[in-house]
Each structure stands twice: as structure tokens, then as C-alpha cells.
Amino acid sequence: MEMDAATFEQLVVDELDRLPDEMVDGLDNVVFVVEDRPEDGSLDLLGLYDGLALTERGHYGMGELPDRIIVYREPHLAHATDEAELRDEVHTTLVHEIAHYFGIEDEQLHEMGWA
């Protein structure tokens, strides 16, 4: 599947808007970033939470750089056969990475069907 960077970024924004308010209202000092590929160039990683989960934070105040949730465009496109499948996978990736922000680990996500 092919899709240019601007169109994919808009798709990610659309999927963010579809997430339940209770999931995104608790996000603080987090930015969402779309990148083409992970640094290692692989197509295996769809997304990444880059930050310190809420459950691991001690003191958290002003001046910290924002946490990042990265969505990788090329791996998503490599795994999807059509736009509906792509939207589903982006949605799942966003939920998965937001869960990491809240301190939910991969094992719990597997049990809940989000990994």
C-alpha cells in the first residue's frame, strides 16, 4: 500500500480524534509524531512510546521535555492491504502507545487484545 506522508499524518490525526475522551484527557505533556521508519530502518515496529510512564514518575513538574508517541508510516503501509485495515492498525497502535504512557505493559495489552 502507498500513501504520502501528509495524507498518512492526517489519517493519524483522524484516528486520534476517534479515541474516547477518557483515554486522551489524561495525557499531559505528550506529543504525537509521525516518522517514516524506526532508526534501525526495520518495518517491524509500528509505534513507540518515548517517555516515562505515569506509574514510574516521582516528581514531575515544569521544564520537562514532552513524552513522545511515535507512529511509523512505512511499517504501517507495509502491513496494510487497504485503507480500512490501515486505519484499524493505526488506531490499535495509538491505543497501545497511550497505554504505555499510563504504565500498562505489553503483557497486559496482550491480555486485553491490544498488542
C-alpha positions as a printed Julia matrix, in Angstrom:
115×3 Matrix{Float64}:
   0.0     0.0    0.0
   1.19    3.54  -0.73
   0.31    6.84   0.92
   2.25   10.09   1.08
   3.42   11.5    4.4
   0.84   14.32   4.6
  -2.1    12.0    3.93
  -0.84    9.46   6.46
  -0.36   12.17   9.08
  -3.96   13.32   8.55
  -5.12    9.72   8.93
  -3.29    9.55  12.29
  -4.94   12.81  13.41
  -8.34   11.44  12.37
  -7.76    8.26  14.38
  -6.64   10.31  17.4
  -9.9    12.25  17.17
 -11.83    8.95  17.21
 -10.31    7.8   20.5
 -12.55    8.06  23.57
 -12.2    11.29  25.54
 -11.43    9.39  28.75
  -8.39    7.87  27.03
  -6.84   11.12  25.84
  -8.0    13.56  28.54
  -5.38   12.21  30.97
  -2.49   12.8   28.59
  -0.21   15.57  29.8
   2.94   16.87  28.13
   2.78   14.32  25.28
   3.29   14.99  21.58
   2.33   12.7   18.73
   4.89   12.38  15.96
   4.76   10.62  12.6
   8.07    9.33  11.25
   8.78    7.23   8.19
  10.66    4.38   9.93
  12.34    3.5   13.21
  16.02    4.44  13.47
  17.08    0.86  12.69
  15.2     1.03   9.37
  13.06   -2.01  10.11
   9.43   -2.41   9.14
   8.55   -4.42  12.25
   7.89   -1.61  14.74
   4.62    0.27  14.17
   4.86    2.72  17.05
   6.88    3.73  20.08
   6.23    5.46  23.38
   9.29    7.54  24.24
   8.97    8.77  27.79
   8.47    7.85  31.42
   5.17    6.17  32.23
   2.93    7.83  34.8
   3.37    4.86  37.1
   7.17    5.36  37.13
   7.26    9.09  37.73
   8.26   10.56  41.01
   8.37   14.31  40.82
   7.09   15.69  37.55
   6.89   19.41  37.12
   7.62   22.17  34.73
  10.53   22.15  32.34
  10.49   18.52  31.24
  10.58   17.79  27.55
   7.33   16.24  26.4
   6.96   12.49  26.1
   6.54   11.33  22.51
   4.27    8.82  20.89
   5.74    7.98  17.51
   3.72    6.37  14.73
   5.8     4.92  11.9
   4.32    5.39   8.42
   6.23    2.87   6.28
   5.76   -0.13   8.6
   2.03    0.59   8.76
   1.81    0.8    4.99
   3.8    -2.43   4.63
   1.37   -4.28   6.89
  -1.91   -2.95   5.49
  -3.65   -4.07   2.33
  -6.24   -1.28   2.2
  -7.2     1.95   3.95
  -9.67    0.3    6.32
  -7.01   -2.11   7.55
  -4.53    0.78   7.82
  -6.95    2.82   9.94
  -7.56   -0.15  12.23
  -3.84   -0.72  12.68
  -3.11    2.97  13.35
  -5.96    3.0   15.88
  -4.57   -0.07  17.64
  -1.05    1.43  17.63
  -2.29    4.67  19.19
  -4.18    2.8   21.92
  -1.13    0.59  22.54
   1.31    3.51  22.9
  -1.09    5.59  25.0
  -1.44    2.57  27.28
   2.34    2.59  27.77
   2.07    6.25  28.84
  -0.36    5.15  31.55
   2.0     2.35  32.62
   0.23   -0.61  31.03
   2.81   -3.17  29.93
   2.8    -5.37  26.81
   1.69   -8.47  28.75
  -1.43   -6.66  29.98
  -2.07   -5.32  26.49
  -1.89   -8.85  25.08
  -4.46  -10.0   27.65
  -6.72   -7.1   26.65
  -6.25   -7.78  22.91
  -4.36   -4.54  22.13
  -0.91   -5.96  21.39
